[in-house]
Amino acid sequence: MSELFNKKDLIYRVYEEGSISGASRKLYISQPSLSVMIKKVEDEIGSPLFDRSVKPLRLTDVGREYIRVTEEMYRLEHDFENYLDSLERLQRGDLHIGSNQLLSTMVLPPYIAGFITGYPNIHLTLLDGNSSTLVAGLTAGSLDVIIDNHRMDPEMFDMKYLHTEHLLLAVPKALDDVKEFEKRRLSRTDILKGRHLGKRTRPVSLRPFSKIPFILMNKDNNIREHSDELFDAEDFSPRILLEVDRLVTLYNFIKTGTAASIVSDTLIENTVDTEDTINYYRLNDDLSKRDIFASYKKNRYVTKAMRTFLDSLSGDIFKKEG
């Protein structure tokens, strides 16, 4: 039984390709030879790994368990390789980071560029994805650290707090005819100076903006979840003109005067509106705050590259000049 997984790489390639012929071409092994090797493993197990009556090949129940164990072995091998790399003073190693689209495109690049400059021998990758994609990657082990608003299960993950961002109502000036909140309007300059956080700036109700159309993020986005909470708290149903999956797209629609939306001060601080076309309003403080964390899985070996990255990561990356 000790040789059951000696051919795991070959069997895993067949699983990936969905056929023995496809795998044999990638492995530069003849198809008959590969078939014989797989059959020997199946004979030792006493059960087939693949259902050969369908195309592409389908895993049997035993095959699925074999692949699960193989992937766990790959993960353990990867962890051990990272352990060895960490002993070499960051001269080798991989670091896989995941973050939401706003942070990965507008906030993190200068910081990550500095990290790469300081540790050029570390191979770093950055995945841009929504919260569900990032959590799945962190859980599966394909990501080492994610930087996101999603609050993780503390029993499974460690979280390093980085920053609190605030959601604001953004209304194109061309559509803003709500006179009762005229004195509560904020400009982008006000946001940069932090005036939306001061006690003198009072939050507004969403109901008076019911006649204005809204553009919102898709429902798998964290900012959409918070937006829906704000709407539900006031029993307010916005007239949704459009749903999008990119924050930059959403912001550009607001700038053109198409619709209002809910945006974060992080987005406002990292974009430019030279024509000053948008009014901003403070919202319910309890529901408009979003904490940003660097999260990583518990009980997994923390490489030196990963620890260095986490130790150097702080809320300073969010600071902007007014």
Secondary structure as GFF3:
##gff-version 3
##sequence-region A 1 322
A	DSSP	alpha_helix	8	17	.	.	.	ID=ss1
A	DSSP	alpha_helix	20	27	.	.	.	ID=ss2
A	DSSP	alpha_helix	31	45	.	.	.	ID=ss3
A	DSSP	beta_strand	50	51	.	.	.	ID=ss4
A	DSSP	beta_strand	58	59	.	.	.	ID=ss5
A	DSSP	alpha_helix	61	86	.	.	.	ID=ss6
A	DSSP	beta_strand	94	99	.	.	.	ID=ss7
A	DSSP	alpha_helix	101	102	.	.	.	ID=ss8
A	DSSP	pi_helix	103	107	.	.	.	ID=ss9
A	DSSP	alpha_helix	108	118	.	.	.	ID=ss10
A	DSSP	beta_strand	123	128	.	.	.	ID=ss11
A	DSSP	alpha_helix	131	140	.	.	.	ID=ss12
A	DSSP	beta_strand	145	148	.	.	.	ID=ss13
A	DSSP	beta_strand	157	172	.	.	.	ID=ss14
A	DSSP	three_ten_helix	179	184	.	.	.	ID=ss15
A	DSSP	alpha_helix	188	192	.	.	.	ID=ss16
A	DSSP	three_ten_helix	195	197	.	.	.	ID=ss17
A	DSSP	three_ten_helix	207	209	.	.	.	ID=ss18
A	DSSP	beta_strand	214	217	.	.	.	ID=ss19
A	DSSP	alpha_helix	222	233	.	.	.	ID=ss20
A	DSSP	beta_strand	240	244	.	.	.	ID=ss21
A	DSSP	alpha_helix	247	255	.	.	.	ID=ss22
A	DSSP	beta_strand	261	264	.	.	.	ID=ss23
A	DSSP	alpha_helix	265	269	.	.	.	ID=ss24
A	DSSP	beta_strand	278	282	.	.	.	ID=ss25
A	DSSP	alpha_helix	285	288	.	.	.	ID=ss26
A	DSSP	beta_strand	289	297	.	.	.	ID=ss27
A	DSSP	alpha_helix	304	312	.	.	.	ID=ss28
A	DSSP	three_ten_helix	315	318	.	.	.	ID=ss29
###
